[in-house]
Every structure is written in C-alpha cells, then in structure tokens.
Amino acid sequence: MTICGLDFGTSNSTIGVSVNNEQTMVPLEQDINGEWKTTLPSALFFDDESDHIAFGRDAITRYTRGEPGRLMRSMKNLLGQSTMNGSTQVKNKLYTYDQIIGFFVESLKQRAEAHISSETSSLQSVVMGRPVHFNDTDPALDSAAEEHLASIAKIAGFKEVSFQFEPIAAALDYEKQVRSEELALIIDIGGGTADFTLIRLSPERQQQDNRHDDLLGNHGIHIGGNDFDCRLSIEGVMPEFGLGMPMSDRPSMLMPSRYYYDLATWHKIHLLYTPTVKRELQQLRLNVSDKHKMDNLLELLHNRKGHRLASLVEAAKIELSSKFESTIDLQSLFSADWELESGNCVLTQQQLNNVLSSDIEKIFLAVDETLNQAALSSQDINTVFTTGGSTALPIVKDCINNKFPHARIMEGDLYNSVGSGLLMESVKRYR
C-alpha cells in the first residue's frame, strides 16, 4: 500500500509520497521555464469550448491569455462557510463545490500516482492537512468542513483518510533538524489562514507515536495572504477604477464599494461578469463624477480581466517582500487603443504595511492566545519556526523579531514544510 501526505492549500497545494520507505515531495507541474515544481497552484480552469479542466499554472495561464472559460481559485475558502453545500454553474452544467474541489484533489492524486510509476499500487491512504479552524466561530461548520474534505478525498479514490493540523505538520518537518529539546512556536500563515502551534520537540520525542503531551497550544484565525491581497488592491488599485468617487448628483454619496471588494476577492470576481451587474454599473455611470474611471471598470469586466488584475496585485505583494515599491501595468489589462489616464499603478512597501496593520495585530493577538493556553510568555520560547508564503512579508518578520527577541527564528520551506510533515505523519499512521 502506498501512502501520502496531502496539503490542500488556499493558494498552493503539495503532495508527498512514501514508496518502499522512501519519502519524497512529488514534482507536480512545470513552470514557464520548464522547471518542475512541487507546488500546484490551487486553481481550475473550465474551458468553454470543450469539457477540458486545466489545473494549477496551466489553468491560470489559459485564463490570463484570454482563452474563453471560467477560472476558480481559493476553493478552500468555501470549506467552513454556510454556503459550502452550494453549487455554481459552469457553462450549462451545475457543479457542487464539493465536486469542484474533488476535481482538484483527484488531479493531485493522479499526478502523484504518475510520478511513482504504474508498477506501484495506487495511493490508498492519506493524511490531509487542515487549518486549526475552518470556521473561527461555529464548531458545527468547522466539523462539517472536515467531513466534506474527507468525503471529497474518498470520492477521489483514497480508502483511508485522516487529518492533522497544518502547524503541527510543519512542526514535525522542523523537528528533523532539532538536536536537543526545545520549546517551539510554529507560525504558519498561508493564503487563507494564520495557524499556530506551541510544541515541545526533541530527537527522542520524534520517535514517539503519541505526541499529545508535547502539544501545549494550538490556535488559528481566518486571516491570510488572500486577505492581504484584497487590502492592497482596495487601497492602491481600486481607486483607479472609481472606488471612493462621489456621485455627481449627490456628492455626499460615494460609488458603492461592494463591486470593488468583489473584484479584489478571488472567489467572488466571477459574480461581476453577469448581465445584471453590467446593467447596474451602466446605470450608476449616469451619475458618477468620473465617467472615465467607470468606463475602465466596465471595460475590465467586459473583457473578464478581473482575475488577471488579482494576479498582478498578488505578484506586487510578493515583490514588496523584497523591494520598496512595485509597479502594476494596468494598460496590459486593456487593448492598445484603450486610453488610461495612468497606465501604471505604483504600490509601496510602506503602503502595504499600513493596510495590513490591523490584520497583523489580530494575528499576533492570536499568537498571544496560543501562549496563554500554556500559561507561557514570549520569553519562554526557544525557537520560532515560520512557514507559509505570507511569513516572508517584512511587517510579519519585524513583528516576530520584536515579539521574540530572545528566540531563534527559523524559516522553513514556505510551501513544502506542511506537506512534508503530513507525509511523515502518514508514515507513522499507516506503516
């Protein structure tokens, strides 16, 4: 029996396999340079002209180069919501959200099975990652989300399905390099959630099957990289399309903001492509103070470039992890003869820090709650281990360094630490 660990992430997913006692993270897809990557962006593209479904980088590329179809990302955000039992129409077919997530999980499984060769039995047993909370406030929805994901995995072909908290999986991955006992705080900030685990680690403890007594605290909140993208887009990009502009007939009233928040939120962008929204915006155009900006918004939606804009904002955020400013080429979203007042939108690292300050404060209040669970303070922590793409942001790094000045700060693999730990856990459970 072949076993695996599967990290179904909000932004990126990984899968690791163990065959003949050899553990490896599976190369899932080639990037534009032909280099194989162990990450698969959590995206699907439904081709309008066929029944083909593309996944990962291929899905995003097909959409951004203008092929007709429907792009879906951040499907994990659906789990834990009151709408997770819902469905959506693609072309003339209605799909449940479970089916859509299932297509992606099945693709991960098939890619892993192709990697381990046809001579090996299909993947049977999996440990899947899950956030500490799918839903921060409703235990029933949180439990239902795990049940949904387990059912999805079984429909995809797994016979045995179990779960491990993502920050605990990251802790297991980090423990491979621990040489003596230490008290570690794991900070995992991904696309959809920020999760934290406080755990005792050592080479001796690593050999134990039951780590319950080592786990001192576990907490998480629904704030992550997607929220950061939305904040940056609202602050720095959406004003270019009319956010905040007054209505000409009633200057005390501003253009309704809900269209812009949907445009800045991956899993809501498609809602703006309907005839109803087009009519609403055309009606609003009659009374806005800047008709050119409204025309830009209408043209953007007409050409279905909302997801492309979201990708550019995400790329800018990532660039601001290492640079003081980043430029978004807005003109690239329009035809060459479409005139923009400013073809470029410049975003700064300071601007990003300002718009994230409230979210970062909430994240570190959750860190405090994790410490409080064990009646410990920041002074007691030996090591802070970070993983997840959003931990690379300077404002996050600065807060960690300020809060834990005496701890050793260790940066893990931003995208593979959780998957690697899930694979280790699968070996323990199913060997």
C-alpha positions in Angstrom: 0.0 0.0 0.0 1.3 3.4 -1.0 0.7 6.3 1.4 0.9 10.0 1.1 0.5 13.4 2.8 -1.6 16.0 1.0 -1.6 19.7 1.7 -4.6 21.2 0.0 -3.9 24.9 0.4 -5.8 28.0 -0.3 -3.2 29.3 -2.8 -0.9 26.3 -3.4 -1.1 22.6 -2.8 1.5 19.8 -2.4 1.6 16.0 -2.1 4.3 13.8 -0.7 4.5 10.0 -1.2 6.3 7.2 0.6 7.2 4.2 -1.5 9.5 1.4 -0.2 10.3 3.5 2.8 11.5 6.4 0.6 9.7 9.7 1.2 9.6 12.4 -1.4 7.6 15.5 -2.3 6.1 15.0 -5.8 7.1 17.3 -8.7 3.6 18.3 -9.8 3.9 20.8 -12.7 6.5 22.6 -14.8 6.7 26.4 -14.6 7.1 28.7 -17.6 10.9 27.9 -17.7 10.3 24.1 -17.8 11.4 23.6 -14.2 9.4 21.1 -12.2 7.8 22.4 -9.1 6.4 20.6 -6.0 3.6 23.1 -5.7 0.4 23.2 -7.8 -1.5 26.4 -7.5 -5.0 25.7 -6.2 -6.7 26.7 -9.4 -9.0 25.2 -12.0 -10.0 26.4 -15.5 -13.1 25.2 -17.2 -12.7 25.6 -20.9 -15.8 27.0 -22.6 -15.1 25.3 -25.9 -14.6 21.7 -24.5 -15.1 19.7 -21.4 -11.4 20.0 -20.5 -10.5 21.2 -17.0 -7.0 22.6 -16.5 -5.2 22.8 -13.2 -2.5 24.9 -11.5 -0.2 27.1 -13.5 -1.8 25.7 -16.7 -5.2 26.9 -15.6 -4.0 30.4 -14.7 -2.1 30.7 -18.0 -5.0 29.6 -20.1 -7.2 32.2 -18.4 -4.8 35.1 -18.4 -4.0 34.7 -22.1 -7.7 35.1 -22.9 -9.0 31.6 -23.6 -12.8 31.6 -23.0 -13.7 29.8 -19.8 -14.1 30.0 -16.0 -11.2 30.3 -13.6 -11.6 29.2 -10.0 -9.1 29.8 -7.2 -9.1 29.7 -3.4 -11.7 26.9 -3.3 -10.5 26.0 0.2 -12.1 29.2 1.5 -15.5 27.6 0.7 -15.0 25.0 3.4 -16.3 26.1 6.8 -18.7 28.6 5.3 -22.5 28.3 5.5 -22.5 28.2 1.7 -20.2 25.2 1.3 -23.2 22.9 0.4 -23.9 25.2 -2.5 -23.2 24.9 -6.2 -22.2 27.0 -9.2 -23.0 26.8 -12.9 -20.2 26.3 -15.4 -21.4 26.6 -19.0 -24.6 24.7 -18.9 -23.8 22.4 -16.0 -24.3 22.8 -12.3 -21.4 21.6 -10.1 -21.4 21.4 -6.3 -18.5 23.0 -4.6 -17.5 19.5 -3.3 -17.3 18.3 -6.9 -15.1 21.2 -7.9 -12.7 20.7 -5.0 -12.8 17.0 -5.8 -11.6 17.6 -9.4 -8.6 19.3 -8.0 -7.8 16.7 -5.3 -8.2 13.9 -7.9 -5.7 15.7 -10.1 -3.2 15.9 -7.3 -3.6 12.2 -6.6 -3.2 11.3 -10.3 -0.1 13.3 -10.7 1.4 11.6 -7.6 0.5 8.2 -8.9 2.0 9.0 -12.3 5.2 10.0 -10.5 5.5 6.8 -8.5 5.1 4.7 -11.8 2.4 2.3 -12.9 4.2 -0.6 -11.3 3.2 0.7 -7.8 -0.3 0.3 -6.4 -2.5 3.4 -6.4 -2.4 5.7 -3.5 -4.7 4.3 -0.8 -4.0 6.1 2.5 -3.7 9.9 3.0 -3.1 12.3 5.9 -4.6 15.6 4.8 -3.7 18.9 6.3 -6.4 21.2 7.8 -6.3 24.6 9.5 -6.8 24.8 13.2 -10.2 26.3 12.4 -12.1 26.1 9.1 -14.5 28.4 10.9 -13.4 30.6 13.8 -16.8 30.9 15.5 -19.0 27.9 14.6 -17.8 24.5 15.8 -20.6 22.8 13.8 -19.4 24.3 10.5 -15.8 23.6 11.4 -16.6 19.9 11.9 -18.7 19.8 8.8 -15.8 21.2 6.7 -13.5 18.3 7.7 -16.3 15.9 6.9 -16.7 17.4 3.5 -13.0 17.2 2.8 -12.8 13.6 3.9 -15.7 12.7 1.7 -14.1 14.5 -1.2 -10.9 12.6 -0.7 -12.7 9.2 -0.6 -14.6 10.0 -3.8 -11.2 10.9 -5.4 -10.1 7.3 -4.6 -8.5 7.3 -1.2 -9.5 4.4 1.0 -8.2 5.7 4.3 -8.4 9.4 5.1 -7.2 11.2 8.3 -6.2 14.7 9.2 -3.5 16.6 11.0 -3.4 20.3 11.9 -1.2 22.1 9.4 1.0 23.9 12.0 1.6 20.6 13.8 2.7 19.1 10.4 5.1 22.0 10.0 6.4 21.3 13.5 7.1 17.7 12.5 9.0 18.8 9.5 11.1 21.2 11.5 11.8 18.6 14.2 14.0 16.7 11.7 16.8 19.3 12.3 16.3 19.6 16.1 19.4 18.4 18.0 18.2 18.9 21.6 14.9 19.5 23.4 13.3 22.9 22.7 10.0 24.7 23.1 9.0 25.8 19.6 6.2 28.1 18.3 5.2 27.3 14.8 3.7 30.2 12.8 2.1 29.2 9.5 0.5 32.0 7.6 -0.8 30.8 4.2 -3.3 32.1 1.7 -6.4 31.7 3.8 -5.5 31.2 7.5 -2.9 32.0 10.1 -2.2 29.0 12.4 -0.1 28.5 15.4 1.2 25.5 17.4 3.2 25.5 20.6 5.0 22.2 21.0 8.0 20.5 22.7 10.4 19.0 20.2 13.5 16.8 20.5 15.1 13.8 18.7 13.8 11.5 21.4 10.2 12.8 21.2 10.3 12.5 17.5 10.3 8.7 17.8 7.1 8.7 19.8 3.8 7.8 18.1 1.7 9.8 20.6 2.7 13.4 20.8 -0.4 14.6 22.8 1.6 15.6 25.9 4.1 17.6 23.8 1.4 19.8 22.3 0.9 22.8 24.6 -1.1 25.2 22.5 -3.0 25.3 19.1 -4.8 28.2 17.6 -5.7 29.8 14.3 -7.7 32.6 12.7 -9.1 33.2 9.2 -6.6 35.8 8.0 -4.0 35.1 5.3 -2.4 36.1 2.1 -5.7 36.4 0.2 -6.9 39.0 2.7 -3.6 40.9 2.3 -4.0 40.9 -1.5 -7.6 42.3 -1.0 -6.4 45.0 1.3 -3.6 46.1 -1.0 -5.9 46.1 -4.0 -8.6 48.1 -2.3 -6.1 50.7 -1.0 -3.8 51.0 -4.0 -5.6 49.8 -7.2 -9.4 50.0 -6.9 -9.4 53.9 -6.8 -8.1 53.7 -10.3 -11.4 52.1 -11.2 -13.6 54.5 -9.3 -13.6 53.3 -5.7 -14.4 56.3 -3.4 -15.5 58.7 -6.1 -18.6 60.8 -5.3 -21.8 60.7 -7.2 -22.3 63.9 -9.3 -25.9 64.3 -8.3 -25.3 63.7 -4.6 -21.7 64.5 -3.7 -22.1 63.3 -0.2 -22.7 59.7 -1.6 -19.8 57.6 -2.9 -19.8 55.0 -5.6 -20.9 51.7 -3.9 -17.9 49.8 -2.7 -19.2 46.2 -2.9 -18.3 45.9 -6.6 -14.7 46.7 -5.7 -14.5 44.3 -2.8 -15.8 41.5 -5.0 -13.3 42.5 -7.7 -10.5 42.3 -5.1 -11.6 38.8 -3.8 -10.6 35.8 -5.9 -13.7 33.6 -5.3 -16.1 36.5 -5.9 -14.7 38.0 -9.1 -16.9 35.9 -11.4 -20.0 37.4 -9.7 -19.2 40.6 -11.5 -19.4 39.2 -15.0 -23.2 38.9 -15.1 -25.6 40.9 -17.2 -27.3 42.1 -14.0 -24.1 43.7 -12.7 -23.3 45.3 -16.1 -26.7 46.9 -16.1 -26.3 48.2 -12.5 -22.9 49.7 -13.3 -24.2 51.3 -16.5 -27.0 52.9 -14.5 -24.5 54.2 -11.9 -22.3 55.6 -14.7 -25.0 58.2 -15.4 -24.4 59.8 -12.0 -20.7 59.3 -11.2 -18.3 62.2 -11.0 -15.6 60.4 -13.1 -17.1 58.6 -16.0 -13.6 57.6 -17.4 -12.9 55.5 -14.3 -16.3 53.9 -14.6 -15.6 53.1 -18.2 -12.3 51.5 -17.2 -14.2 49.3 -14.7 -16.9 48.3 -17.3 -14.2 47.5 -19.9 -12.2 45.4 -17.4 -15.3 43.4 -16.6 -16.4 43.1 -20.2 -13.1 41.6 -21.1 -13.2 39.4 -17.9 -9.8 40.6 -16.7 -10.6 40.6 -13.0 -8.6 37.5 -12.2 -5.7 38.8 -14.2 -5.8 42.0 -12.1 -5.9 40.0 -8.9 -2.8 38.1 -10.1 -1.0 41.3 -10.7 -1.8 42.6 -7.2 -0.7 39.3 -5.7 2.6 39.5 -7.7 3.1 43.0 -6.5 2.6 42.0 -2.9 5.2 39.2 -3.3 7.6 41.7 -4.9 7.1 44.1 -1.9 8.5 41.3 0.3 12.0 42.3 -1.0 11.5 45.7 -2.7 10.3 49.1 -1.5 7.9 49.5 -4.4 6.2 47.6 -7.2 4.5 48.8 -10.4 1.4 47.2 -11.8 1.0 47.7 -15.6 -2.8 48.5 -15.8 -2.5 49.1 -19.5 -1.8 45.4 -20.0 -5.4 44.7 -19.0 -6.8 46.6 -21.9 -6.4 46.8 -25.7 -3.6 49.0 -27.1 -6.1 51.7 -28.2 -7.9 51.9 -24.8 -6.7 55.1 -23.1 -5.9 55.2 -19.4 -5.1 58.3 -17.5 -2.2 56.4 -15.9 -1.1 53.1 -17.4 0.9 52.3 -14.3 -0.1 51.9 -10.6 2.8 52.2 -8.2 2.5 50.4 -4.8 4.9 50.8 -1.9 6.1 48.5 0.9 5.0 51.2 3.4 1.6 51.3 1.8 1.3 47.5 2.2 2.5 47.8 5.8 -0.2 50.4 6.6 -3.1 48.5 5.1 -2.0 45.2 6.8 -1.5 46.7 10.3 -5.0 45.8 11.6 -4.7 42.2 10.3 -1.2 41.8 11.7 -2.4 43.0 15.1 -5.1 40.3 15.0 -2.6 37.7 14.1 -0.3 38.5 17.0 -3.2 38.6 19.4 -3.9 35.0 18.3 -0.2 34.3 19.0 -0.7 35.6 22.5 -3.8 33.4 22.9 -1.6 30.4 21.9 0.9 31.3 24.6 -1.9 31.8 27.1 -3.2 28.3 26.5 0.1 27.0 28.0 0.5 29.9 30.6 3.7 30.9 28.9 5.2 34.1 27.7 7.3 35.0 24.7 10.4 34.8 26.9 9.8 31.0 27.3 10.0 30.2 23.6 13.3 28.8 22.4 12.5 28.7 18.6 10.0 30.3 16.3 9.6 28.3 13.1 7.8 30.1 10.2 6.2 28.7 7.1 3.6 29.8 4.6 4.2 32.4 1.9 2.9 35.4 4.0 5.6 34.9 6.6 8.0 36.3 4.1 6.5 39.8 4.4 8.8 42.3 6.1 6.0 43.5 8.5 5.4 39.9 9.7 9.1 39.3 10.1 9.6 42.5 12.1 6.7 41.6 14.4 8.1 38.2 15.1 11.6 39.6 15.8 10.2 42.2 18.1 7.9 39.8 20.0 10.5 37.1 20.4 13.9 38.9 20.7 15.5 36.0 22.6 14.2 33.2 20.4 16.0 31.6 17.5 14.0 32.4 14.3 14.0 29.6 11.8 12.5 30.0 8.3 11.1 26.8 6.8 10.2 25.9 3.3 7.4 28.4 2.6 5.4 25.9 0.5 6.6 22.4 1.4 7.0 22.3 5.2 3.4 21.4 5.9 3.2 18.7 3.1 6.5 17.2 4.3 5.2 16.9 7.9 1.9 15.4 6.7 3.9 12.8 4.8 5.9 12.0 8.0 2.6 11.7 9.9 1.2 9.3 7.2 4.2 7.0 7.6 3.6 6.8 11.4 -0.2 6.1 11.0 -0.2 3.7 8.0 3.1 1.9 8.0 
